[in-house]
Amino acid sequence: MAADQLSTTLQALADPTRRAILARLSVGEATVNELAQPFAMSLPAVSRHLKVLERAGLVEQGREAQFRPRRLRPEPLRDLAGWLDAYRRHWDERLDRLDVYLKELQAGDADAPRNQDQ
Amino acid sequence: MAADQLSTTLQALADPTRRAILARLSVGEATVNELAQPFAMSLPAVSRHLKVLERAGLVEQGREAQFRPRRLRPEPLRDLAGWLDAYRRHWDERLDRLDVYLKELQAGDADAPRNQDQ
């Protein structure tokens, strides 16, 4: 199946080092050198990770040509959040059920039937 | 690097068929047979996808032993949404800037300097 944008985004994010690079860029632009330092990684290794992030549209090059700083591009993250929103009611419902159960416990209602979902 | 839970979740979601299976399960439990039908997929192919989703904790087996229906487990999706929330201000800020720019255009302020970020 052809790689769709959402799959490309998820694949790019499915690596802790790439997520750490994004976290660093979320506080401001950084050059490849600056990105490599906290990870004690070689420049080629960082560049490979950046290439994956750039192909997914999660990182772009800034305008200062000399240092070519990278910066975060949030649009794919926004689209992923939009996809996740369709599932939000599922975890909200679970929390609601847990809340009801905890209130039953606090009320000392020891004979209440246990909800096997919790 | 060891596979962390968030990477496992993202990896499991980075496939359009597996996301389609989750979408189906989001409307209710389904057996492997029921899941295979709309995708015109073989049972072993569906089972392989389900195994990836189960390892990631996104799908679990229901209690009806005979048909072993699968159902959605939303917790990893909730955790992913929590991780994404840290980036929400980035796309909100971009939308705010776009909004300001569109209002300038509507005001007929044709001489306003263009914001190169848009």
gemmi code that builds the backbone of each chain (N, CA, C; Angstrom):
import gemmi

chains = {
    "A": [
        ("MET", (0.845, -1.191, 0.000), (0.000, 0.000, 0.000), (0.882, 1.244, 0.000)),
        ("ALA", (0.511, 2.244, -0.779), (1.324, 3.448, -0.878), (1.380, 4.158, 0.473)),
        ("ALA", (2.529, 4.761, 0.760), (2.675, 5.458, 2.034), (1.831, 6.721, 2.011)),
        ("ASP", (0.807, 6.763, 2.874), (0.001, 7.964, 3.010), (0.682, 8.902, 3.994)),
        ("GLN", (0.221, 10.144, 4.062), (0.883, 11.154, 4.898), (0.844, 10.766, 6.374)),
        ("LEU", (-0.320, 10.271, 6.844), (-0.429, 9.944, 8.271), (0.518, 8.797, 8.643)),
        ("SER", (0.622, 7.794, 7.770), (1.563, 6.698, 8.039), (3.000, 7.216, 8.066)),
        ("THR", (3.334, 8.119, 7.146), (4.686, 8.694, 7.108), (4.977, 9.468, 8.390)),
        ("THR", (3.998, 10.237, 8.868), (4.156, 10.981, 10.124), (4.401, 10.025, 11.286)),
        ("LEU", (3.540, 8.996, 11.394), (3.637, 8.057, 12.516), (4.966, 7.310, 12.483)),
        ("GLN", (5.379, 6.907, 11.283), (6.649, 6.193, 11.127), (7.811, 7.082, 11.575)),
        ("ALA", (7.771, 8.362, 11.191), (8.853, 9.288, 11.562), (8.900, 9.490, 13.077)),
        ("LEU", (7.738, 9.474, 13.721), (7.672, 9.718, 15.173), (7.989, 8.471, 15.987)),
        ("ALA", (7.979, 7.300, 15.339), (8.126, 6.026, 16.061), (9.581, 5.739, 16.412)),
        ("ASP", (10.325, 6.746, 16.816), (11.730, 6.582, 17.193), (12.036, 7.601, 18.291)),
        ("PRO", (12.539, 7.134, 19.439), (12.734, 8.067, 20.559), (13.734, 9.180, 20.264)),
        ("THR", (14.771, 8.882, 19.458), (15.746, 9.932, 19.137), (15.100, 11.011, 18.276)),
        ("ARG", (14.268, 10.591, 17.311), (13.611, 11.609, 16.473), (12.625, 12.430, 17.295)),
        ("ARG", (11.950, 11.797, 18.258), (11.050, 12.585, 19.113), (11.854, 13.546, 20.002)),
        ("ALA", (13.057, 13.129, 20.430), (13.904, 14.026, 21.231), (14.379, 15.212, 20.385)),
        ("ILE", (14.668, 14.968, 19.111), (15.059, 16.074, 18.208), (13.902, 17.060, 18.076)),
        ("LEU", (12.682, 16.546, 17.913), (11.509, 17.429, 17.818), (11.326, 18.232, 19.111)),
        ("ALA", (11.532, 17.560, 20.261), (11.379, 18.256, 21.546), (12.388, 19.401, 21.636)),
        ("ARG", (13.632, 19.152, 21.194), (14.640, 20.219, 21.184), (14.203, 21.363, 20.260)),
        ("LEU", (13.690, 21.027, 19.068), (13.289, 22.073, 18.107), (12.031, 22.808, 18.571)),
        ("SER", (11.270, 22.198, 19.473), (10.051, 22.868, 19.929), (10.378, 24.085, 20.792)),
        ("VAL", (11.629, 24.182, 21.297), (12.008, 25.380, 22.058), (12.778, 26.368, 21.198)),
        ("GLY", (13.009, 26.061, 19.906), (13.672, 27.017, 19.029), (14.508, 26.336, 17.958)),
        ("GLU", (14.836, 27.079, 16.901), (15.656, 26.554, 15.811), (16.998, 26.037, 16.326)),
        ("ALA", (17.580, 25.098, 15.606), (18.895, 24.588, 15.977), (19.606, 24.076, 14.733)),
        ("THR", (20.925, 24.242, 14.704), (21.720, 23.699, 13.603), (21.937, 22.204, 13.838)),
        ("VAL", (22.428, 21.521, 12.811), (22.711, 20.093, 12.944), (23.735, 19.867, 14.062)),
        ("ASN", (24.746, 20.745, 14.135), (25.743, 20.640, 15.206), (25.109, 20.748, 16.582)),
        ("GLU", (24.239, 21.729, 16.741), (23.591, 21.931, 18.038), (22.702, 20.733, 18.389)),
        ("LEU", (22.069, 20.164, 17.366), (21.198, 19.013, 17.612), (22.003, 17.785, 18.010)),
        ("ALA", (23.226, 17.655, 17.449), (24.031, 16.453, 17.692), (24.564, 16.423, 19.127)),
        ("GLN", (24.893, 17.618, 19.705), (25.586, 17.668, 20.996), (24.887, 16.896, 22.126)),
        ("PRO", (23.618, 17.195, 22.446), (23.043, 16.509, 23.624), (22.883, 15.009, 23.433)),
        ("PHE", (22.903, 14.528, 22.195), (22.679, 13.108, 21.956), (23.979, 12.318, 21.841)),
        ("ALA", (25.138, 13.030, 21.886), (26.414, 12.356, 21.696), (26.341, 11.446, 20.473)),
        ("MET", (25.773, 12.017, 19.391), (25.612, 11.250, 18.147), (26.512, 11.851, 17.082)),
        ("SER", (26.875, 11.034, 16.104), (27.657, 11.542, 14.986), (26.769, 12.438, 14.129)),
        ("LEU", (27.394, 13.373, 13.412), (26.620, 14.246, 12.519), (25.872, 13.444, 11.451)),
        ("PRO", (26.503, 12.422, 10.838), (25.732, 11.652, 9.836), (24.504, 10.980, 10.435)),
        ("ALA", (24.607, 10.490, 11.680), (23.450, 9.840, 12.315), (22.330, 10.854, 12.527)),
        ("VAL", (22.690, 12.061, 13.012), (21.681, 13.098, 13.199), (21.067, 13.479, 11.849)),
        ("SER", (21.921, 13.595, 10.830), (21.425, 13.980, 9.504), (20.444, 12.956, 8.957)),
        ("ARG", (20.695, 11.686, 9.211), (19.764, 10.651, 8.745), (18.412, 10.809, 9.425)),
        ("HIS", (18.434, 11.027, 10.749), (17.171, 11.226, 11.464), (16.452, 12.480, 10.952)),
        ("LEU", (17.217, 13.552, 10.714), (16.600, 14.800, 10.227), (15.963, 14.584, 8.863)),
        ("LYS", (16.605, 13.779, 8.028), (16.059, 13.528, 6.687), (14.690, 12.861, 6.799)),
        ("VAL", (14.564, 11.895, 7.697), (13.262, 11.231, 7.904), (12.223, 12.254, 8.369)),
        ("LEU", (12.620, 13.124, 9.316), (11.687, 14.133, 9.842), (11.318, 15.146, 8.758)),
        ("GLU", (12.289, 15.513, 7.891), (12.007, 16.479, 6.826), (11.092, 15.869, 5.770)),
        ("ARG", (11.334, 14.602, 5.426), (10.465, 13.950, 4.436), (9.028, 13.889, 4.941)),
        ("ALA", (8.852, 13.754, 6.257), (7.503, 13.702, 6.840), (6.923, 15.097, 7.041)),
        ("GLY", (7.718, 16.143, 6.721), (7.220, 17.513, 6.864), (7.182, 17.990, 8.303)),
        ("LEU", (7.914, 17.286, 9.198), (7.913, 17.660, 10.617), (9.012, 18.659, 10.952)),
        ("VAL", (9.988, 18.777, 10.044), (11.123, 19.693, 10.234), (11.379, 20.381, 8.912)),
        ("GLU", (11.742, 21.658, 8.979), (12.117, 22.370, 7.752), (13.359, 23.194, 8.041)),
        ("GLN", (14.045, 23.625, 6.943), (15.235, 24.451, 7.124), (14.836, 25.910, 7.215)),
        ("GLY", (15.455, 26.588, 8.167), (15.205, 28.017, 8.325), (15.822, 28.819, 7.191)),
        ("ARG", (15.749, 30.143, 7.307), (16.154, 31.011, 6.198), (17.607, 31.459, 6.256)),
        ("GLU", (18.251, 31.258, 7.422), (19.653, 31.682, 7.538), (20.528, 30.673, 6.811)),
        ("ALA", (20.866, 30.983, 5.560), (21.494, 29.982, 4.691), (22.803, 29.453, 5.268)),
        ("GLN", (23.579, 30.351, 5.934), (24.935, 29.953, 6.333), (24.920, 28.781, 7.322)),
        ("PHE", (24.017, 28.825, 8.307), (24.021, 27.778, 9.336), (22.920, 26.738, 9.123)),
        ("ARG", (22.024, 27.040, 8.187), (20.936, 26.124, 7.869), (20.260, 25.558, 9.118)),
        ("PRO", (19.796, 26.428, 9.993), (19.130, 25.904, 11.193), (17.837, 25.195, 10.831)),
        ("ARG", (17.539, 24.170, 11.605), (16.282, 23.437, 11.401), (15.250, 23.958, 12.375)),
        ("ARG", (13.992, 23.864, 11.951), (12.915, 24.239, 12.868), (11.737, 23.287, 12.718)),
        ("LEU", (10.930, 23.269, 13.761), (9.752, 22.400, 13.813), (8.694, 22.880, 12.825)),
        ("ARG", (8.049, 21.929, 12.166), (6.873, 22.234, 11.338), (5.703, 21.479, 11.971)),
        ("PRO", (4.777, 22.150, 12.638), (3.792, 21.445, 13.468), (2.611, 20.845, 12.711)),
        ("GLU", (2.437, 21.173, 11.433), (1.211, 20.759, 10.733), (0.958, 19.252, 10.787)),
        ("PRO", (1.961, 18.384, 10.555), (1.651, 16.939, 10.623), (1.219, 16.505, 12.026)),
        ("LEU", (1.734, 17.175, 13.065), (1.328, 16.850, 14.436), (-0.128, 17.264, 14.662)),
        ("ARG", (-0.503, 18.417, 14.084), (-1.893, 18.874, 14.195), (-2.818, 17.864, 13.512)),
        ("ASP", (-2.414, 17.377, 12.329), (-3.251, 16.412, 11.609), (-3.385, 15.108, 12.389)),
        ("LEU", (-2.274, 14.673, 13.026), (-2.326, 13.463, 13.848), (-3.275, 13.669, 15.033)),
        ("ALA", (-3.220, 14.844, 15.660), (-4.127, 15.133, 16.785), (-5.576, 15.098, 16.306)),
        ("GLY", (-5.821, 15.580, 15.087), (-7.173, 15.544, 14.532), (-7.657, 14.114, 14.346)),
        ("TRP", (-6.760, 13.242, 13.873), (-7.119, 11.833, 13.714), (-7.437, 11.218, 15.078)),
        ("LEU", (-6.601, 11.522, 16.094), (-6.789, 10.952, 17.442), (-8.095, 11.409, 18.074)),
        ("ASP", (-8.549, 12.619, 17.739), (-9.750, 13.170, 18.377), (-10.961, 12.254, 18.208)),
        ("ALA", (-11.010, 11.519, 17.098), (-12.141, 10.617, 16.854), (-12.211, 9.517, 17.918)),
        ("TYR", (-11.083, 9.256, 18.611), (-11.041, 8.190, 19.614), (-11.164, 8.728, 21.035)),
        ("ARG", (-11.204, 10.050, 21.164), (-11.169, 10.672, 22.482), (-12.311, 10.165, 23.374)),
        ("ARG", (-13.532, 10.028, 22.782), (-14.674, 9.600, 23.599), (-14.423, 8.232, 24.246)),
        ("HIS", (-13.588, 7.387, 23.597), (-13.331, 6.060, 24.161), (-12.591, 6.154, 25.482)),
        ("TRP", (-11.521, 6.993, 25.541), (-10.828, 7.053, 26.815), (-11.592, 7.922, 27.814)),
        ("ASP", (-12.348, 8.896, 27.360), (-13.204, 9.665, 28.280), (-14.232, 8.754, 28.945)),
        ("GLU", (-14.866, 7.864, 28.142), (-15.867, 6.940, 28.693), (-15.255, 6.027, 29.749)),
        ("ARG", (-14.041, 5.543, 29.482), (-13.390, 4.664, 30.463), (-13.142, 5.406, 31.757)),
        ("LEU", (-12.687, 6.673, 31.658), (-12.431, 7.450, 32.860), (-13.731, 7.688, 33.612)),
        ("ASP", (-14.836, 7.928, 32.881), (-16.136, 8.132, 33.523), (-16.534, 6.885, 34.312)),
        ("ARG", (-16.354, 5.698, 33.695), (-16.731, 4.460, 34.376), (-15.886, 4.251, 35.626)),
        ("LEU", (-14.555, 4.558, 35.503), (-13.653, 4.417, 36.642), (-14.084, 5.364, 37.764)),
        ("ASP", (-14.494, 6.567, 37.388), (-14.934, 7.577, 38.342), (-16.147, 7.077, 39.133)),
        ("VAL", (-17.123, 6.503, 38.423), (-18.323, 5.966, 39.072), (-17.932, 4.870, 40.050)),
        ("TYR", (-17.018, 4.000, 39.631), (-16.585, 2.873, 40.458), (-15.894, 3.371, 41.733)),
        ("LEU", (-15.001, 4.388, 41.569), (-14.286, 4.916, 42.730), (-15.266, 5.568, 43.709)),
        ("LYS", (-16.284, 6.245, 43.159), (-17.279, 6.887, 44.042), (-18.070, 5.830, 44.813)),
        ("GLU", (-18.351, 4.688, 44.165), (-19.036, 3.593, 44.845), (-18.180, 3.070, 45.998)),
        ("LEU", (-16.868, 2.926, 45.729), (-15.951, 2.443, 46.769), (-15.915, 3.409, 47.948)),
        ("GLN", (-15.793, 4.711, 47.626), (-15.709, 5.726, 48.683), (-16.975, 5.760, 49.526)),
        ("ALA", (-18.117, 5.436, 48.872), (-19.387, 5.443, 49.604), (-19.510, 4.209, 50.497)),
        ("GLY", (-18.470, 3.374, 50.460), (-18.456, 2.195, 51.313), (-19.449, 1.139, 50.884)),
        ("ASP", (-19.811, 1.199, 49.611), (-20.834, 0.291, 49.076), (-20.165, -1.017, 48.673)),
        ("ALA", (-19.706, -1.761, 49.691), (-18.867, -2.930, 49.424), (-19.623, -4.034, 48.696)),
        ("ASP", (-20.951, -4.018, 48.773), (-21.733, -5.072, 48.136), (-22.075, -4.755, 46.689)),
        ("ALA", (-21.692, -3.563, 46.219), (-21.992, -3.203, 44.816), (-21.286, -4.189, 43.895)),
        ("PRO", (-21.952, -4.584, 42.801), (-21.314, -5.531, 41.884), (-20.075, -4.893, 41.265)),
        ("ARG", (-19.026, -5.684, 41.165), (-17.798, -5.189, 40.542), (-17.980, -5.087, 39.043)),
        ("ASN", (-17.477, -4.013, 38.490), (-17.487, -3.858, 37.035), (-16.211, -4.484, 36.499)),
        ("GLN", (-16.383, -5.576, 35.747), (-15.187, -6.320, 35.297), (-14.345, -5.559, 34.296)),
        ("ASP", (-14.875, -4.439, 33.757), (-14.089, -3.651, 32.806), (-12.935, -2.909, 33.480)),
        ("GLN", (-13.042, -2.671, 34.770), (-12.011, -1.837, 35.429), (-10.816, -2.679, 35.831)),
    ],
    "B": [
        ("MET", (18.328, 1.038, 20.617), (17.559, 1.546, 21.749), (16.330, 0.652, 21.962)),
        ("ALA", (16.046, 0.312, 23.203), (14.909, -0.567, 23.502), (13.609, 0.085, 23.052)),
        ("ALA", (12.676, -0.748, 22.607), (11.389, -0.223, 22.158), (10.601, 0.286, 23.363)),
        ("ASP", (10.363, 1.581, 23.414), (9.532, 2.151, 24.470), (8.070, 2.053, 24.050)),
        ("GLN", (7.158, 2.265, 25.016), (5.735, 2.081, 24.735), (5.242, 3.038, 23.645)),
        ("LEU", (5.685, 4.301, 23.698), (5.190, 5.274, 22.717), (5.658, 4.909, 21.308)),
        ("SER", (6.901, 4.458, 21.182), (7.389, 4.030, 19.863), (6.598, 2.828, 19.362)),
        ("THR", (6.293, 1.891, 20.273), (5.516, 0.710, 19.891), (4.125, 1.119, 19.410)),
        ("THR", (3.493, 2.063, 20.120), (2.177, 2.567, 19.715), (2.245, 3.193, 18.324)),
        ("LEU", (3.212, 4.080, 18.126), (3.326, 4.800, 16.849), (3.601, 3.829, 15.706)),
        ("GLN", (4.475, 2.845, 15.970), (4.803, 1.853, 14.955), (3.552, 1.064, 14.560)),
        ("ALA", (2.749, 0.682, 15.559), (1.534, -0.089, 15.287), (0.534, 0.741, 14.476)),
        ("LEU", (0.490, 2.042, 14.723), (-0.482, 2.906, 14.036), (-0.020, 3.307, 12.635)),
        ("ALA", (1.269, 3.101, 12.340), (1.839, 3.588, 11.083), (1.512, 2.679, 9.907)),
        ("ASP", (0.298, 2.181, 9.861), (-0.134, 1.314, 8.770), (-1.628, 1.559, 8.540)),
        ("PRO", (-2.011, 1.898, 7.316), (-3.420, 2.267, 7.065), (-4.398, 1.128, 7.340)),
        ("THR", (-3.999, -0.126, 7.103), (-4.907, -1.242, 7.392), (-5.131, -1.378, 8.888)),
        ("ARG", (-4.051, -1.232, 9.662), (-4.226, -1.347, 11.122), (-5.073, -0.194, 11.656)),
        ("ARG", (-4.924, 1.000, 11.073), (-5.786, 2.109, 11.521), (-7.238, 1.838, 11.118)),
        ("ALA", (-7.453, 1.193, 9.949), (-8.824, 0.864, 9.534), (-9.437, -0.173, 10.474)),
        ("ILE", (-8.629, -1.132, 10.941), (-9.121, -2.118, 11.910), (-9.536, -1.414, 13.204)),
        ("LEU", (-8.716, -0.466, 13.675), (-9.075, 0.285, 14.885), (-10.368, 1.071, 14.682)),
        ("ALA", (-10.515, 1.671, 13.487), (-11.732, 2.453, 13.207), (-12.953, 1.547, 13.272)),
        ("ARG", (-12.822, 0.327, 12.725), (-13.927, -0.639, 12.804), (-14.239, -1.002, 14.259)),
        ("LEU", (-13.172, -1.244, 15.056), (-13.386, -1.632, 16.455), (-13.908, -0.463, 17.298)),
        ("SER", (-13.730, 0.745, 16.819), (-14.204, 1.900, 17.592), (-15.731, 1.969, 17.600)),
        ("VAL", (-16.396, 1.253, 16.698), (-17.868, 1.222, 16.721), (-18.394, -0.050, 17.398)),
        ("GLY", (-17.494, -0.926, 17.865), (-17.939, -2.113, 18.596), (-17.015, -3.299, 18.376)),
        ("GLU", (-17.134, -4.290, 19.266), (-16.327, -5.509, 19.175), (-16.534, -6.206, 17.829)),
        ("ALA", (-15.553, -6.960, 17.394), (-15.677, -7.729, 16.153), (-14.771, -8.943, 16.214)),
        ("THR", (-15.238, -10.040, 15.611), (-14.393, -11.235, 15.523), (-13.399, -11.052, 14.377)),
        ("VAL", (-12.400, -11.944, 14.335), (-11.408, -11.876, 13.257), (-12.109, -12.011, 11.902)),
        ("ASN", (-13.107, -12.906, 11.830), (-13.867, -13.064, 10.579), (-14.542, -11.768, 10.161)),
        ("GLU", (-15.193, -11.133, 11.112), (-15.886, -9.865, 10.810), (-14.896, -8.787, 10.384)),
        ("LEU", (-13.719, -8.804, 10.997), (-12.718, -7.794, 10.641), (-12.167, -8.023, 9.234)),
        ("ALA", (-12.076, -9.298, 8.851), (-11.458, -9.620, 7.553), (-12.355, -9.216, 6.387)),
        ("GLN", (-13.694, -9.304, 6.587), (-14.619, -9.110, 5.465), (-14.441, -7.789, 4.698)),
        ("PRO", (-14.539, -6.634, 5.363), (-14.492, -5.386, 4.573), (-13.159, -5.163, 3.887)),
        ("PHE", (-12.097, -5.819, 4.343), (-10.776, -5.575, 3.777), (-10.422, -6.578, 2.678)),
        ("ALA", (-11.292, -7.562, 2.446), (-10.986, -8.599, 1.466), (-9.578, -9.130, 1.708)),
        ("MET", (-9.295, -9.393, 3.001), (-7.974, -9.877, 3.380), (-8.084, -11.299, 3.873)),
        ("SER", (-6.976, -12.046, 3.778), (-6.976, -13.400, 4.321), (-6.996, -13.327, 5.847)),
        ("LEU", (-7.511, -14.394, 6.487), (-7.521, -14.430, 7.949), (-6.107, -14.336, 8.535)),
        ("PRO", (-5.111, -15.050, 7.947), (-3.760, -14.911, 8.522), (-3.231, -13.481, 8.434)),
        ("ALA", (-3.568, -12.760, 7.340), (-3.101, -11.378, 7.209), (-3.731, -10.501, 8.286)),
        ("VAL", (-5.048, -10.671, 8.507), (-5.718, -9.907, 9.568), (-5.128, -10.266, 10.927)),
        ("SER", (-4.878, -11.564, 11.142), (-4.318, -12.002, 12.433), (-2.956, -11.373, 12.695)),
        ("ARG", (-2.145, -11.263, 11.632), (-0.828, -10.634, 11.821), (-0.979, -9.181, 12.249)),
        ("HIS", (-1.887, -8.447, 11.579), (-2.114, -7.045, 11.960), (-2.645, -6.946, 13.400)),
        ("LEU", (-3.570, -7.862, 13.746), (-4.137, -7.846, 15.105), (-3.058, -8.105, 16.151)),
        ("LYS", (-2.109, -8.986, 15.810), (-1.049, -9.295, 16.764), (-0.217, -8.044, 17.061)),
        ("VAL", (0.078, -7.262, 16.014), (0.838, -6.015, 16.209), (0.043, -5.056, 17.105)),
        ("LEU", (-1.271, -4.967, 16.831), (-2.123, -4.063, 17.618), (-2.253, -4.542, 19.071)),
        ("GLU", (-2.316, -5.872, 19.269), (-2.428, -6.411, 20.629), (-1.128, -6.214, 21.399)),
        ("ARG", (0.005, -6.438, 20.726), (1.290, -6.219, 21.411), (1.420, -4.769, 21.868)),
        ("ALA", (0.860, -3.842, 21.077), (0.919, -2.414, 21.425), (-0.152, -2.045, 22.448)),
        ("GLY", (-0.988, -3.010, 22.828), (-2.031, -2.734, 23.811), (-3.192, -1.937, 23.248)),
        ("LEU", (-3.326, -1.877, 21.910), (-4.404, -1.101, 21.290), (-5.661, -1.933, 21.069)),
        ("VAL", (-5.510, -3.261, 21.146), (-6.639, -4.172, 20.944), (-6.536, -5.255, 22.004)),
        ("GLU", (-7.680, -5.698, 22.529), (-7.681, -6.812, 23.471), (-8.809, -7.754, 23.101)),
        ("GLN", (-8.741, -8.993, 23.647), (-9.795, -9.946, 23.366), (-10.913, -9.801, 24.377)),
        ("GLY", (-12.136, -9.862, 23.869), (-13.306, -9.764, 24.743), (-13.494, -11.035, 25.550)),
        ("ARG", (-14.593, -11.109, 26.304), (-14.785, -12.202, 27.256), (-15.531, -13.403, 26.682)),
        ("GLU", (-16.169, -13.218, 25.517), (-16.929, -14.326, 24.927), (-15.955, -15.312, 24.292)),
        ("ALA", (-15.591, -16.344, 25.037), (-14.480, -17.197, 24.625), (-14.707, -17.833, 23.254)),
        ("GLN", (-15.967, -18.188, 22.961), (-16.212, -18.971, 21.746), (-15.821, -18.210, 20.472)),
        ("PHE", (-16.169, -16.936, 20.399), (-15.901, -16.175, 19.170), (-14.686, -15.258, 19.307)),
        ("ARG", (-14.175, -15.137, 20.535), (-12.999, -14.320, 20.799), (-13.048, -12.972, 20.071)),
        ("PRO", (-14.115, -12.206, 20.326), (-14.180, -10.907, 19.653), (-13.078, -9.969, 20.159)),
        ("ARG", (-12.591, -9.126, 19.279), (-11.582, -8.134, 19.660), (-12.254, -6.805, 19.931)),
        ("ARG", (-11.665, -6.053, 20.829), (-12.180, -4.712, 21.062), (-11.031, -3.724, 21.246)),
        ("LEU", (-11.375, -2.468, 21.048), (-10.400, -1.376, 21.145), (-9.970, -1.173, 22.600)),
        ("ARG", (-8.687, -0.913, 22.801), (-8.158, -0.504, 24.111), (-7.602, 0.907, 23.927)),
        ("PRO", (-8.295, 1.922, 24.428), (-7.934, 3.286, 24.050), (-6.738, 3.885, 24.793)),
        ("GLU", (-6.245, 3.227, 25.850), (-5.224, 3.865, 26.687), (-3.970, 4.321, 25.911)),
        ("PRO", (-3.406, 3.502, 24.999), (-2.217, 3.995, 24.282), (-2.527, 5.224, 23.424)),
        ("LEU", (-3.766, 5.320, 22.905), (-4.152, 6.494, 22.118), (-4.221, 7.731, 23.016)),
        ("ARG", (-4.741, 7.533, 24.228), (-4.798, 8.644, 25.198), (-3.380, 9.117, 25.531)),
        ("ASP", (-2.446, 8.178, 25.729), (-1.075, 8.566, 26.057), (-0.428, 9.310, 24.891)),
        ("LEU", (-0.710, 8.863, 23.660), (-0.182, 9.551, 22.484), (-0.747, 10.969, 22.402)),
        ("ALA", (-2.044, 11.123, 22.691), (-2.655, 12.464, 22.679), (-1.994, 13.351, 23.729)),
        ("GLY", (-1.649, 12.766, 24.879), (-0.958, 13.520, 25.928), (0.404, 14.003, 25.462)),
        ("TRP", (1.128, 13.146, 24.758), (2.427, 13.546, 24.219), (2.254, 14.679, 23.200)),
        ("LEU", (1.253, 14.562, 22.329), (1.011, 15.576, 21.291), (0.640, 16.929, 21.890)),
        ("ASP", (-0.030, 16.918, 23.038), (-0.511, 18.172, 23.631), (0.619, 19.171, 23.858)),
        ("ALA", (1.833, 18.666, 24.129), (2.971, 19.560, 24.362), (3.287, 20.390, 23.115)),
        ("TYR", (2.818, 19.946, 21.947), (3.119, 20.644, 20.694), (1.956, 21.498, 20.213)),
        ("ARG", (0.829, 21.424, 20.955), (-0.395, 22.085, 20.488), (-0.188, 23.586, 20.287)),
        ("ARG", (0.571, 24.231, 21.194), (0.754, 25.681, 21.070), (1.426, 26.046, 19.745)),
        ("HIS", (2.236, 25.111, 19.194), (2.926, 25.432, 17.944), (1.951, 25.600, 16.795)),
        ("TRP", (0.963, 24.662, 16.679), (0.044, 24.838, 15.555), (-1.010, 25.901, 15.864)),
        ("ASP", (-1.322, 26.096, 17.147), (-2.234, 27.193, 17.492), (-1.618, 28.538, 17.113)),
        ("GLU", (-0.314, 28.721, 17.427), (0.360, 29.984, 17.086), (0.346, 30.222, 15.586)),
        ("ARG", (0.559, 29.185, 14.802), (0.558, 29.353, 13.340), (-0.810, 29.796, 12.858)),
        ("LEU", (-1.870, 29.174, 13.423), (-3.233, 29.545, 13.019), (-3.514, 30.989, 13.409)),
        ("ASP", (-3.006, 31.408, 14.598), (-3.206, 32.794, 15.029), (-2.559, 33.756, 14.028)),
        ("ARG", (-1.334, 33.449, 13.588), (-0.634, 34.337, 12.653), (-1.379, 34.397, 11.327)),
        ("LEU", (-1.886, 33.224, 10.868), (-2.627, 33.189, 9.611), (-3.898, 34.038, 9.730)),
        ("ASP", (-4.519, 33.957, 10.901), (-5.746, 34.710, 11.155), (-5.478, 36.211, 11.041)),
        ("VAL", (-4.394, 36.676, 11.664), (-4.019, 38.099, 11.604), (-3.801, 38.509, 10.152)),
        ("TYR", (-3.111, 37.685, 9.395), (-2.802, 37.985, 8.004), (-4.081, 38.079, 7.168)),
        ("LEU", (-5.013, 37.129, 7.386), (-6.263, 37.148, 6.613), (-7.087, 38.389, 6.954)),
        ("LYS", (-7.051, 38.784, 8.229), (-7.788, 39.993, 8.621), (-7.186, 41.225, 7.962)),
        ("GLU", (-5.855, 41.259, 7.830), (-5.191, 42.371, 7.133), (-5.640, 42.424, 5.678)),
        ("LEU", (-5.713, 41.222, 5.055), (-6.131, 41.157, 3.650), (-7.572, 41.658, 3.500)),
        ("GLN", (-8.450, 41.193, 4.400), (-9.862, 41.586, 4.329), (-10.024, 43.084, 4.544)),
        ("ALA", (-9.127, 43.682, 5.354), (-9.199, 45.117, 5.612), (-8.696, 45.910, 4.404)),
        ("GLY", (-8.285, 45.181, 3.350), (-7.802, 45.844, 2.134), (-6.467, 46.533, 2.323)),
        ("ASP", (-5.733, 46.071, 3.319), (-4.447, 46.690, 3.638), (-3.371, 46.090, 2.733)),
        ("ALA", (-3.454, 46.414, 1.451), (-2.600, 45.755, 0.455), (-1.133, 46.084, 0.635)),
        ("ASP", (-0.819, 47.185, 1.336), (0.575, 47.571, 1.494), (1.225, 46.939, 2.728)),
        ("ALA", (0.422, 46.181, 3.522), (0.984, 45.547, 4.710), (2.097, 44.588, 4.296)),
        ("PRO", (3.188, 44.561, 5.058), (4.281, 43.651, 4.696), (3.816, 42.205, 4.786)),
        ("ARG", (4.202, 41.401, 3.833), (3.838, 39.977, 3.843), (4.645, 39.251, 4.905)),
        ("ASN", (3.975, 38.366, 5.601), (4.657, 37.533, 6.584), (5.140, 36.286, 5.860)),
        ("GLN", (6.465, 36.157, 5.737), (7.014, 35.055, 4.938), (6.742, 33.688, 5.548)),
        ("ASP", (6.306, 33.656, 6.807), (6.046, 32.360, 7.440), (4.810, 31.668, 6.874)),
        ("GLN", (3.902, 32.428, 6.273), (2.634, 31.819, 5.850), (2.782, 31.161, 4.493)),
    ],
}
model = gemmi.Model(1)
for chain_id, residues in chains.items():
    chain = gemmi.Chain(chain_id)
    for i, (resn, *xyz) in enumerate(residues, 1):
        res = gemmi.Residue()
        res.name, res.seqid = resn, gemmi.SeqId(i, " ")
        for name, pos in zip(("N", "CA", "C"), xyz):
            atom = gemmi.Atom()
            atom.name, atom.element = name, gemmi.Element(name[0])
            atom.pos, atom.b_iso = gemmi.Position(*pos), 0.0
            res.add_atom(atom)
        chain.add_residue(res)
    model.add_chain(chain)
structure = gemmi.Structure()
structure.add_model(model)
structure.setup_entities()
